[in-house]
Amino acid sequence: MRPTRRRLPRLALLPLLLAAACGSPPPLPKVDACALLTKDDAQAITGVPMVAALGANALTGGQKTDPGECVYTAVKKDDQRRLGLSIQAFADREEAAHVFELTANALPGFGGQPPQPVPGLADRALWSGGQLNKLYVLRGRFRLIVGSMAVENDVALAAAKAATTRVLARLPG
């Protein structure tokens, strides 16, 4: 009887052979959230001096954070305004749309109210105000989450839409 060790390497090669036969998925685009939504953008949108609190331009514990995330906060400590971007690239449009749909279905449970469609921004956009104050955006292979904290919900939505418009103009195809 032959030892099973000879079969394991062959089985381990199976996924590699299948991937080679089917072709590998296109590489995910590299994105830097702080390059897509800059501090100057955040200041122009909010109308107050901002500082990078999280992202590729901010240091946390001596190490750079996820380049797909960037958050700016008002310089004044008593000013609660924040503006942030989280961006995720997917292998293809279908995968991005699937994840966006899963997110959309989960939003009522987190935000306490149904998300509101925001037409005209990208392939699809949903605003989840209330406790979340986030704009969820689908464009091609990308899912964006633009968070906006402001005094009033309408102001937060307007800031998130303005930030999204700037980001989409810089987003690679």
Backbone as numpy.savetxt, mean C-alpha at the origin, in Angstrom:
# Nx Ny Nz CAx CAy CAz Cx Cy Cz
15.95 -53.33 -1.15 15.12 -52.16 -1.15 16.00 -50.91 -1.15
15.66 -49.96 -2.01 16.45 -48.74 -2.11 16.05 -47.77 -1.01
17.01 -47.01 -0.52 16.65 -46.00 0.48 15.84 -44.87 -0.18
14.99 -44.26 0.59 14.12 -43.20 0.07 14.88 -41.89 -0.17
16.12 -41.81 0.26 16.88 -40.58 0.07 17.02 -40.24 -1.41
17.07 -41.23 -2.27 17.24 -40.96 -3.70 15.99 -40.31 -4.29
14.84 -40.58 -3.74 13.59 -40.01 -4.26 13.38 -38.56 -3.81
13.82 -38.21 -2.64 13.58 -36.88 -2.13 14.15 -35.78 -3.02
15.39 -35.90 -3.49 15.87 -34.83 -4.36 15.04 -34.70 -5.63
14.58 -35.80 -6.20 13.75 -35.72 -7.40 12.44 -35.01 -7.10
11.83 -35.33 -5.96 10.59 -34.67 -5.58 10.83 -33.18 -5.28
11.97 -32.88 -4.71 12.27 -31.49 -4.40 12.45 -30.66 -5.68
12.87 -31.30 -6.75 13.06 -30.60 -8.01 11.77 -30.36 -8.77
10.72 -31.08 -8.42 9.46 -30.97 -9.15 8.93 -29.53 -9.22
8.85 -28.78 -8.11 8.36 -27.40 -8.22 9.23 -26.54 -9.14
10.53 -26.75 -9.10 11.42 -25.98 -9.97 11.19 -26.31 -11.43
10.99 -27.59 -11.74 10.74 -27.99 -13.11 9.41 -27.45 -13.61
8.39 -27.49 -12.75 7.08 -26.94 -13.14 7.17 -25.44 -13.38
7.89 -24.74 -12.53 8.03 -23.29 -12.71 8.76 -22.98 -14.01
9.78 -23.77 -14.33 10.52 -23.55 -15.57 9.65 -23.84 -16.79
8.83 -24.88 -16.70 7.97 -25.25 -17.83 6.86 -24.22 -18.04
6.34 -23.67 -16.97 5.24 -22.71 -17.07 5.73 -21.29 -17.27
7.00 -21.05 -17.09 7.52 -19.69 -17.16 7.40 -19.04 -15.80
8.36 -18.23 -15.46 8.32 -17.59 -14.16 7.49 -16.31 -14.24
6.87 -15.95 -13.13 6.06 -14.73 -13.15 6.96 -13.51 -13.33
6.41 -12.43 -13.85 7.22 -11.24 -14.03 7.70 -10.72 -12.68
8.88 -10.12 -12.64 9.37 -9.62 -11.35 8.48 -8.50 -10.83
8.37 -8.43 -9.52 7.56 -7.38 -8.92 8.31 -6.05 -9.03
7.60 -4.99 -9.39 8.27 -3.70 -9.49 8.74 -3.23 -8.12
9.89 -2.59 -8.09 10.41 -2.03 -6.85 9.76 -0.66 -6.65
9.19 -0.45 -5.51 8.56 0.83 -5.22 9.04 1.35 -3.86
9.21 2.64 -3.79 9.58 3.32 -2.56 8.45 4.29 -2.24
7.69 3.99 -1.22 6.52 4.80 -0.88 6.89 6.25 -0.63
8.04 6.50 -0.01 8.43 7.88 0.29 8.88 8.64 -0.96
9.23 7.93 -2.02 9.52 8.60 -3.29 8.23 8.92 -4.03
7.20 8.10 -3.80 5.90 8.33 -4.44 5.08 9.39 -3.71
5.21 9.46 -2.40 4.55 10.48 -1.59 5.63 11.14 -0.75
6.08 12.31 -1.17 7.20 12.98 -0.51 6.74 13.84 0.66
7.71 14.27 1.45 7.41 15.17 2.56 6.84 16.49 2.02
7.38 16.97 0.91 6.84 18.19 0.30 5.38 18.01 -0.10
5.05 16.82 -0.64 3.64 16.52 -0.96 2.77 16.60 0.29
3.23 15.93 1.34 2.45 15.88 2.59 2.23 17.28 3.15
3.25 18.11 3.09 3.13 19.48 3.60 2.18 20.30 2.74
2.27 20.15 1.42 1.39 20.89 0.52 -0.07 20.46 0.71
-0.30 19.19 0.92 -1.67 18.67 1.06 -2.28 19.06 2.40
-1.50 18.94 3.48 -2.04 19.22 4.81 -1.96 20.68 5.19
-1.04 21.41 4.57 -0.87 22.83 4.88 -0.09 23.10 6.15
0.57 22.08 6.69 1.37 22.26 7.91 2.73 21.59 7.71
3.77 22.04 8.43 5.07 21.36 8.36 4.94 19.91 8.83
5.54 19.01 8.07 5.47 17.58 8.38 6.87 17.01 8.54
6.94 15.88 9.20 8.20 15.16 9.36 7.94 13.69 9.04
8.94 13.04 8.43 8.81 11.62 8.12 8.86 10.84 9.43
7.81 10.08 9.70 7.73 9.32 10.94 8.02 7.85 10.72
7.77 7.37 9.50 7.95 5.96 9.19 8.16 5.83 7.70
9.09 4.99 7.30 9.29 4.77 5.88 10.75 4.74 5.51
11.02 4.75 4.24 12.38 4.65 3.74 13.22 5.86 4.15
12.59 7.00 4.42 13.32 8.20 4.80 13.42 8.38 6.31
12.85 7.50 7.07 12.90 7.62 8.53 13.61 6.40 9.10
14.31 6.60 10.18 15.00 5.50 10.84 14.23 5.10 12.09
14.08 3.81 12.28 13.41 3.28 13.46 14.34 2.25 14.08
14.81 2.53 15.25 15.70 1.59 15.92 17.00 1.37 15.16
17.43 2.37 14.40 18.69 2.25 13.66 18.58 1.50 12.36
17.40 0.98 12.02 17.25 0.24 10.77 16.15 0.86 9.93
16.35 0.82 8.63 15.32 1.36 7.74 14.09 0.45 7.80
12.93 1.06 7.66 11.69 0.32 7.69 11.33 -0.13 6.28
10.19 -0.73 6.13 9.70 -1.25 4.86 9.60 -0.11 3.83
10.26 -0.24 2.66 10.16 0.82 1.65 8.77 0.96 1.06
7.90 0.00 1.29 6.53 0.08 0.80 5.62 0.88 1.71
6.18 1.45 2.78 5.39 2.23 3.74 6.04 3.57 4.00
5.23 4.59 4.11 5.74 5.93 4.42 4.64 6.70 5.13
4.98 7.28 6.28 4.02 8.05 7.06 4.66 9.36 7.48
3.90 10.45 7.31 4.35 11.76 7.75 3.41 12.25 8.84
3.97 12.92 9.84 3.17 13.50 10.91 3.49 14.99 11.02
2.54 15.72 11.57 2.75 17.15 11.78 3.91 17.35 12.75
4.68 18.41 12.51 5.82 18.71 13.37 5.37 19.06 14.78
4.30 19.86 14.88 3.80 20.24 16.20 3.21 19.04 16.90
3.60 18.83 18.13 3.15 17.65 18.87 1.65 17.66 19.15
1.04 18.83 19.28 -0.39 18.88 19.57 -1.25 18.80 18.31
-0.62 18.76 17.15 -1.34 18.63 15.87 -1.35 17.15 15.49
-2.53 16.57 15.39 -2.67 15.13 15.15 -2.67 14.74 13.67
-2.48 15.70 12.76 -2.55 15.38 11.34 -1.43 14.43 10.92
-1.83 13.44 10.12 -0.91 12.45 9.55 -1.34 12.15 8.14
-0.36 11.78 7.33 -0.64 11.36 5.96 0.34 10.25 5.64
-0.17 9.12 5.16 0.72 7.99 4.91 0.32 7.18 3.71
1.28 6.41 3.23 1.08 5.54 2.07 1.67 4.18 2.36
0.88 3.16 2.07 1.36 1.79 2.06 1.06 1.25 0.67
2.07 0.69 0.01 1.87 0.21 -1.35 2.40 -1.21 -1.46
1.65 -2.02 -2.19 2.02 -3.42 -2.37 1.87 -3.77 -3.84
2.92 -4.38 -4.41 2.90 -4.83 -5.80 2.60 -6.32 -5.83
1.85 -6.75 -6.84 1.49 -8.15 -6.99 2.00 -8.66 -8.33
2.01 -9.96 -8.50 2.53 -10.59 -9.72 1.74 -10.16 -10.96
0.44 -9.96 -10.79 -0.38 -9.56 -11.94 -1.64 -8.84 -11.46
-2.40 -8.32 -12.41 -3.61 -7.56 -12.11 -4.64 -8.42 -11.38
-4.74 -9.69 -11.77 -5.73 -10.58 -11.17 -5.46 -10.79 -9.68
-4.20 -11.02 -9.35 -3.86 -11.21 -7.93 -4.13 -9.93 -7.14
-3.77 -8.79 -7.69 -4.03 -7.51 -7.02 -5.53 -7.30 -6.81
-6.32 -7.60 -7.84 -7.78 -7.44 -7.74 -8.36 -8.38 -6.70
-7.83 -9.59 -6.64 -8.31 -10.56 -5.65 -8.04 -10.07 -4.23
-6.83 -9.59 -3.98 -6.49 -9.09 -2.64 -7.31 -7.85 -2.32
-7.52 -6.98 -3.32 -8.34 -5.80 -3.10 -9.76 -6.20 -2.71
-10.31 -7.19 -3.37 -11.67 -7.66 -3.07 -11.74 -8.23 -1.65
-10.74 -8.99 -1.25 -10.70 -9.52 0.12 -10.67 -8.37 1.13
-9.88 -7.36 0.82 -9.80 -6.19 1.70 -11.16 -5.49 1.78
-11.78 -5.27 0.62 -13.07 -4.58 0.57 -14.12 -5.32 1.39
-14.11 -6.64 1.33 -15.08 -7.44 2.08 -14.84 -7.37 3.58
-13.60 -7.14 4.00 -13.28 -7.10 5.43 -13.47 -5.71 6.04
-13.51 -4.67 5.22 -13.55 -3.30 5.74 -14.72 -2.99 6.67
-15.95 -3.42 6.38 -17.04 -3.06 7.30 -16.80 -3.53 8.74
-16.15 -4.64 8.91 -15.87 -5.14 10.25 -14.83 -4.32 11.00
-13.90 -3.72 10.26 -12.85 -2.93 10.91 -13.25 -1.48 11.09
-13.89 -0.90 10.10 -14.22 0.52 10.16 -15.53 0.81 10.84
-16.35 -0.20 11.04 -17.63 0.00 11.69 -18.73 0.49 10.76
-18.38 0.74 9.51 -19.37 1.18 8.53 -18.93 0.69 7.15
-19.85 0.58 6.22 -19.46 0.11 4.89 -18.56 1.13 4.20
-17.59 0.66 3.43 -16.73 1.59 2.70 -17.51 2.32 1.61
-17.08 3.51 1.31 -17.74 4.36 0.32 -16.92 4.34 -0.98
-17.52 3.98 -2.12 -16.79 4.01 -3.39 -16.34 5.43 -3.72
-15.13 5.55 -4.26 -14.60 6.84 -4.70 -14.29 6.69 -6.19
-15.18 7.18 -7.03 -15.00 7.01 -8.48 -13.92 7.93 -9.04
-13.32 7.47 -10.15 -12.42 8.31 -10.92 -10.97 8.35 -10.51
-10.56 7.62 -9.48 -9.15 7.68 -9.06 -8.27 6.66 -9.77
-8.72 5.45 -9.88 -7.91 4.37 -10.45 -8.87 3.29 -10.92
-8.42 2.04 -10.95 -9.30 0.94 -11.34 -10.47 0.83 -10.36
-10.16 1.06 -9.07 -11.19 0.99 -8.04 -10.65 1.68 -6.79
-11.50 2.36 -6.07 -11.09 3.02 -4.83 -12.24 3.02 -3.84
-11.92 2.80 -2.56 -12.91 2.77 -1.49 -12.39 3.60 -0.31
-13.23 4.45 0.23 -12.89 5.22 1.42 -13.54 4.56 2.62
-12.73 4.30 3.63 -13.24 3.78 4.89 -12.93 4.82 5.95
-13.92 5.66 6.21 -13.75 6.74 7.18 -13.93 6.23 8.59
-14.42 7.10 9.43 -14.66 6.70 10.82 -13.37 6.41 11.55
-13.24 5.21 12.06 -12.06 4.84 12.84 -10.83 4.62 11.97
-11.00 4.26 10.69 -9.86 3.93 9.84 -9.28 5.15 9.12
-10.12 5.95 8.49 -9.68 7.08 7.68 -8.60 6.67 6.67
-8.96 5.68 5.85 -8.03 5.17 4.84 -8.74 5.05 3.50
-7.98 5.35 2.46 -8.44 5.21 1.09 -7.73 4.01 0.50
-8.49 3.01 0.10 -7.95 1.77 -0.48 -8.09 1.89 -2.00
-6.97 1.72 -2.71 -6.94 1.97 -4.14 -6.33 0.78 -4.87
-6.96 0.40 -5.97 -6.46 -0.65 -6.84 -6.09 -0.01 -8.17
-4.84 -0.22 -8.60 -4.43 0.22 -9.93 -3.47 -0.81 -10.51
-3.95 -1.51 -11.52 -3.12 -2.52 -12.17 -2.65 -3.56 -11.18
-1.34 -3.70 -11.07 -0.72 -4.68 -10.18 -0.51 -4.16 -8.76
-1.01 -2.97 -8.45 -0.73 -2.34 -7.17 -1.98 -2.16 -6.33
-1.80 -2.33 -5.01 -2.82 -1.95 -4.04 -2.19 -0.88 -3.16
-2.86 0.25 -3.07 -2.40 1.36 -2.25 -3.36 1.55 -1.09
-2.81 1.92 0.04 -3.62 2.32 1.18 -3.08 3.68 1.60
-3.92 4.70 1.48 -3.52 6.05 1.84 -4.30 6.43 3.09
-3.56 6.61 4.17 -4.16 6.97 5.44 -4.08 8.47 5.66
-5.15 9.04 6.18 -5.19 10.48 6.40 -5.92 10.77 7.70
-5.21 11.35 8.62 -5.82 11.77 9.88 -5.97 13.28 9.85
-7.17 13.75 10.04 -7.47 15.17 10.09 -8.58 15.37 11.10
-8.93 16.60 11.32 -9.95 16.91 12.31 -11.32 16.41 11.86
-11.63 16.56 10.58 -12.94 16.17 10.07 -12.78 15.10 8.99
-13.76 14.22 8.89 -13.73 13.12 7.95 -13.64 13.61 6.50
-14.39 14.67 6.15 -14.35 15.19 4.78 -12.97 15.72 4.42
-12.32 16.37 5.37 -10.97 16.89 5.15 -9.99 15.73 4.98
-10.16 14.69 5.77 -9.30 13.51 5.67 -9.45 12.86 4.30
-10.67 12.73 3.81 -10.91 12.13 2.49 -10.29 13.00 1.39
-10.46 14.30 1.47 -9.89 15.20 0.46 -8.37 15.09 0.44
-7.74 15.02 1.61 -6.29 14.88 1.69 -5.84 13.54 1.11
-6.57 12.47 1.42 -6.23 11.15 0.89 -6.36 11.12 -0.63
-7.39 11.75 -1.17 -7.57 11.80 -2.62 -6.45 12.60 -3.28
-6.07 13.72 -2.68 -4.98 14.53 -3.23 -3.67 13.75 -3.22
-3.40 13.05 -2.13 -2.18 12.25 -2.05 -2.20 11.13 -3.08
-3.34 10.47 -3.23 -3.47 9.37 -4.19 -3.23 9.86 -5.61
-3.76 11.01 -5.96 -3.56 11.57 -7.29 -2.08 11.78 -7.58
-1.34 12.31 -6.60 0.11 12.52 -6.77 0.85 11.19 -6.90
0.48 10.23 -6.07 1.15 8.93 -6.11 0.89 8.23 -7.44
-0.35 8.22 -7.91 -0.67 7.55 -9.16 0.06 8.16 -10.35
0.33 9.46 -10.30 1.07 10.11 -11.37 2.52 9.64 -11.43
3.06 9.18 -10.30 4.46 8.73 -10.23 4.61 7.21 -10.27
3.52 6.50 -10.15 3.57 5.04 -10.05 4.02 4.42 -11.36
4.99 3.51 -11.32 5.40 2.86 -12.57 4.28 2.00 -13.14
4.28 1.83 -14.44 3.26 1.04 -15.14 3.16 -0.32 -14.65
